[in-house]
Amino acid sequence: MRLLQKCCIVLLVFALGACVSPPSREPIQVGATQVEVYLPLLKDKRVALVVNQTSRVGDVHLVDFLLSKQVNVVRIFAPEHGFRGDHDAGAPVSNDIDRKTGIVITSIYGKNKKPSLNIMDQADIVIFDIQDVGVRFYTYISSMHYMMEAAAESSTQFMVFDRPNPNGRFTDGPILQSAYKSFVGMHPIPVLHGMTVAELARMIKGEKWIKNADELTLITIANSHYRRDMNYDLPVAPSPNLPNSQSVRLYPWLCFFEATPISVGRGTDFPFQVIGHNTVSLGDFRFSPESRPGAALKPKLEGQALKGIDLRHSAQQGLDLQQFIKAYQQFTASDLNFFERPDFMDKLAGSNKLRLAIEQGQSAEQIKRSWKPGIRAFKVQRKPFLLYPD
């Protein structure tokens, strides 16, 4: 009987995915707004949520919305940056009680990335509803991976409320190699994978990238009126240091600077929209990072006068390597170490090939050409799991 139920749900999921709306000028409706689709599936169930500040139905947080619909929400799982999105990158996220609702909050960031079987047995279904930015090393999809695995091991249903990928027009970058798997890269996909979280969840299950993948009952609630080539400005900042659409667009390549001595503006009003250094003059723009609890408690080059480049109005997007390679050349010309955290660089890139290619003097065009066969193969591999036109 349980197997039959699973099959029926899977058929429902694929039916939802198949009924994609044609190109339309109607506003995008995210998965969380498809109330008539998912509310019947939550009836009489104990519901746990993987949510943060982006999990909203209009102006209402998903937790409050579901409670208003008499859904039995029994637990909240908090990813990196916390349930309210007010924790700095890498800062511990603690177990807690939501003061507004009294619901238990369980951290899934830090030492306990995957809940115990005992905790999972207290829910019948887990809903994942978090806005992603479409970049492999953004850790919300790593948290989704572990929660899917926990759900599979405990026979708990897993439902994904889809949201658009603001970088969905791009599929670019090196494919992660298994030897470099980490929490900032868990799947053999490009840096920019071009998929929504629901599509990626389908691929994680379908490619058996989690343990007991065949045991997982996965339900995806698709966006309506959405196409991959659409511009999508996020209504809520996805994390403290991605405060606006420009930072989200620049993040895929600016994040590589995190493995170098260069500041990307953490501790300013424009994180991930500038680059700068205190001894190597990268440009004429001046700024000085300062401590900002909840966003950048101890930012790189704190209190230093930096000279660099203001990218707040730059048209650069996708995975642009030109400026990164230029900065490397400026550092080596000054006899300074650019890759001060080579292991972290390799984790972000998914292998050591990008770093070595830059050190060998390859151009951005040469490096990007080397990615093309892997990207072509990946696009074929992902096709069965897509919910929207490619």
N, C-alpha and C positions, 0 to 999 in steps of 0.2 A: 504493500500500500504506500509506504514512504517513497519507494522508488517511482511509483506512478505519479505521486504528487510532485516529485522533483522534475519528472519529464514534462508534466503539464506546465510547471512554472517556467522551465527552460523554453518551452514552445511559446509561452506568452512573451517572454523576453525577446525572442527572435522576431515575433510578430510585431512588437513595439518598434524594434529596430528597423524592420522592413517598411513600415508605414511612415517613411520620412516625407515631410511636407516639401512640395516643389519650391523653387526660389520664390520668395515672397517679400513684400515690403512691410509686412506685419512685424511688430516688435518681437524679439526673441522672448520665449517663455522658458525659463529654466526648469529642470526636473522637479524642484521643490514646489512649483506652482501647479503641477499636474495632479491636483488633489483627487480628482475623480478616478484616477488610475490607481493611486497607491493606498488611499485610505481604506478601501475594502480589504486590502491585503494585510492591514495592521489590526483589524478588528480582533479583539480578545487576545492579543499577543502582548508579551512583555517586550518592550522596545528599548534598545540601547542606541545611543547616538555617538558618532564620531563627528564632532562639529567644532567650529570656532566662530569668530566674529563675522565671517563671510556667509554663514549659514542662515540665510534670511528668506522669508517669503514676503516680498515687498519690503516694508519697513519693519516687519516683525521677525524676531529671531525664531528659528525653527523650533527650538524647545518650547517657547511660549505658544507658537502657533499650534503645535501638535497637542499640547495640553488643553488648549481651547477647544480642540476637536475631540476631547475625551480619550486621547490615545494614552496608553499606560507607559509613560517614559520612566524606566527604572534606573538608568545609569547614563552618564556622559563620559566619553573617553576624550581626553585632551591631548592634542599633538604638540609638536614644537610651537613655541610662542604662546601656548596655553589656550584655555577655553575662550578667554576674552581677547586673545591676540595682543597681550601687553607684556610679553616676556621677550627679552633680548635674544638674538640668535645664539643658540648653544646654552642658554640659561636653563637651569633645572626647572622642571614642571612638576609640582607636587600634587599628591592626592588631596582632595578638598571636598567641601560641601558647597553647592551653589546656594548663596544666601537668599536669592529670590525665590527659588522653588524647593529648596531642601533636598535636591537630587544629589546623589553621590557622584563626585568627579574622580575618575581614575586616570592617572597619567599614563600615556603610552609613548613618552619621550624620555630618554635617559637609559637607565639600566633595565627597565621593564617595558620593552617595546611591544611585547606580545602578552596580553592578559592570560592569567592562569585558566585552566579548565574549570575550576571552581567558580571563578567570576563569570566566565562565558555561559555556564549552565544556568545563570540567573536571568538570562534573556532568551527569547525565542527568535529574535531577529535583530540585526545590527544595521543601522542606516549610516552610510557615509555621505556627508554633504559638505564638502569643503571646496572653495575656489582654488584651483591650481593655476600655474602660469605656463605649463607646457614644457618645462625644462627638467631634464633627467635628475639633476642634483638638488632640485627643490624637494624637501623631505616629506611633504604631505603624501606623495605617492608611495614612499617607502613605508610610511605608517599604514597606508591602505593595504599594502602587501602583507604586512604582519597581521593586520586585523582579518584579512581574508583567510589567511592560514589558520588563525585561531578559530574562525567560524567553521572552517572545513573540519578541523579536528574535533570540534564539539557538536557537530551537526546543527549549528545555528545558521539560519538563513542570513544572507548578506545582500543588502539593497543599496544601490548607488543612485543618488539623485545627481544627474549630470548638470554640468555648467560649461559654458563655452571656453575654449582655449584661446586666450588673447594673443598667443603666438602660433595659432593653429595653421597659419599660411605657410609656415616653414618646417621643413624636415631636413635637418642638416647636422653635421658634426660626426665625429668618430663613434662607432659602435662600441659599447662597453665590452671589454674582455673579462671573462670570469675571474681571472686572477686579481682583478682590481675591484671586485665587488665590495661595496661598503654601504653605509646608511645614506651616503650622498650619491649612490648609484647602485641599484640592485638588479637591473634588468638589461639584457643585451639589446639595447635600443640606442638611437642617436641622442646627442645632447638635446636637440630640438626634435621631438618625436612626432609632432603634428597631430596628436590624438587628444581627445577629451578624457577625463578620468573614467567615465563609464566604458569607453572604448578600450582604454588601457586595462581596466578590470577584466573585460572579456578576454583580452589577449593573455593576461596573467593566468587566468583559469585555463583557457584553450591551449596554451603552450606548456601548461603544467609547470609554471615557474614557482608554484607553491607546493608544499607537501599536501597530499590527499586532495589534489585539485578536482578529481572526479567526484569527490564526496560533497563538494561545495554547491549549494543551491544559490545561484547568483541571479539577482533581479536588477535590471537596469531601467531607470526611468529617464527617457531621452528628453532633450530640449526640443521645442517646436520652433519652426521658422528660423532655423539656424543652418548656416552653411560654413564650411571650413575657411572660406576666403573672406569672411566678413570681418570688418573691424569691430572690436568689442572692448569698450572701456569699462573697467571693473567698477561696480558701484560702491564697493567697500575695499579698502586696502587689504591685500592678502597677508601682509606681515609688516612689522614696524618699519623695516628699512626698504619696503617697496610701497611708497606712499601714493604713487600716482601712475598713470598709464605710461609715461615716459620711462620711469624706472623699470617697469615691467618689460618694456621693449628692449631696454639696454642690458638688462640683467643677464641674458644668456652668454654674452661675451665679457661683460665687466666683471662677472663673478670669478673669472680666471685670475684677475688681479689680487684676489684674496690670498693666493699662494705666493705673492710677491711683497716687497716692501711698500708698494704703492697704495695710497688710500683711495677708496671709492666713495668717500663722502660720508661714511658712518660718523655720527656725531655732528652732523650739520642738518640744515633744513632741506638738503637735496641729496640724500643717499642714493647711490647707484645712478647718479646723473653727472658726476664729475670724476676726474682722476687727478692726483697730485702727489708731490713728494717734497721733502724739505731740503734735499741737497741736489737732486737732479731736477733741473727746470724742464718740466714737460710742456709748459705753455705759459701764458701771461695771466691766467686767472688765479686769483689768490683766495685762499680760504684756510680756516683753522678748526680742526675737529675739537669738540668739547664733550665731556661726559653727559650722557642723556639716559638716565635710568629708564628701563623699559624698552629702549631702542639701541643704545650703545653705551653701556656702563663704562667700558674702558676702550674707547676707539683707538685704532691704529694712529700713531703720530699725534696723540692727544696734546693739545696746546701748542703744537708747532705751526709755524707759518709756512704754508705749502704753496707751491706754484704748479699750476697744471692747466687742465682744459675743462671748460664749462660745456657740458653736453646736453643741457636742459632743452635746447631747441634743435638738437641734432636730428637729422633724418636717418641716421644709422639704425639698423634693426637686423633681426636675424642673428647670424653668427659671424660677426665682422672681426677679422683677425688683423687688419691693417694697423690699427693703433696699438694693439697688443705687441705686435712684432716690432713696431717702431720704438716703443718703450724699452723692449728688451735690448735693442741696438744702442739706445742712449745709455743704458746702464752698463753694458759691456764696454762701451767706449770710455766710460768713466772708471773702469776696473772695479765695478761693484757687482755683487751677486744679485741677479734678478730673481732666480727661482730659489728663494730662501727656504721654501717649504716644498721641495720637489715631490715628496710622497703625496702631499695633499693635492698638488697640481695634477698628478697622475690619477688620483681618485676622481677629481672633477672631470678630467678628460676621458676617463674610462680605460686608459692605458698610458704607457710612457711614450707612445709614438709621437704625439703632438709636441711634447716638450723636446724630444730629441730632434725632431724635424726643425724646430725653431733654432735650437742650438747649432744645427748643421748648416744654417743659413738658407733654408728653403723659404720661398716666397709664400704669401697667402694663397695665391692661385695654385701653386704646386701642391700645397697641403690640402686644399679643398678638392683638387682632382683626385687625390688618393682616397678620399672618402666616398666618391661617387659609386663604386661597385657595391659597397656595403649598404648605402642608402637605397639603391635600386632593389637589392635583395630584401631589405627591410620593408619597403613599400608593398612588395608582393606578399610577404609574410603577414603583414598586418591587415591586408584587405578583407579577409573573412570576418574580422572583428569590428569593422567600422559601422557606425550607425548613421553617418551622413556622407553625402557624395564626396569622393576623393578628388 
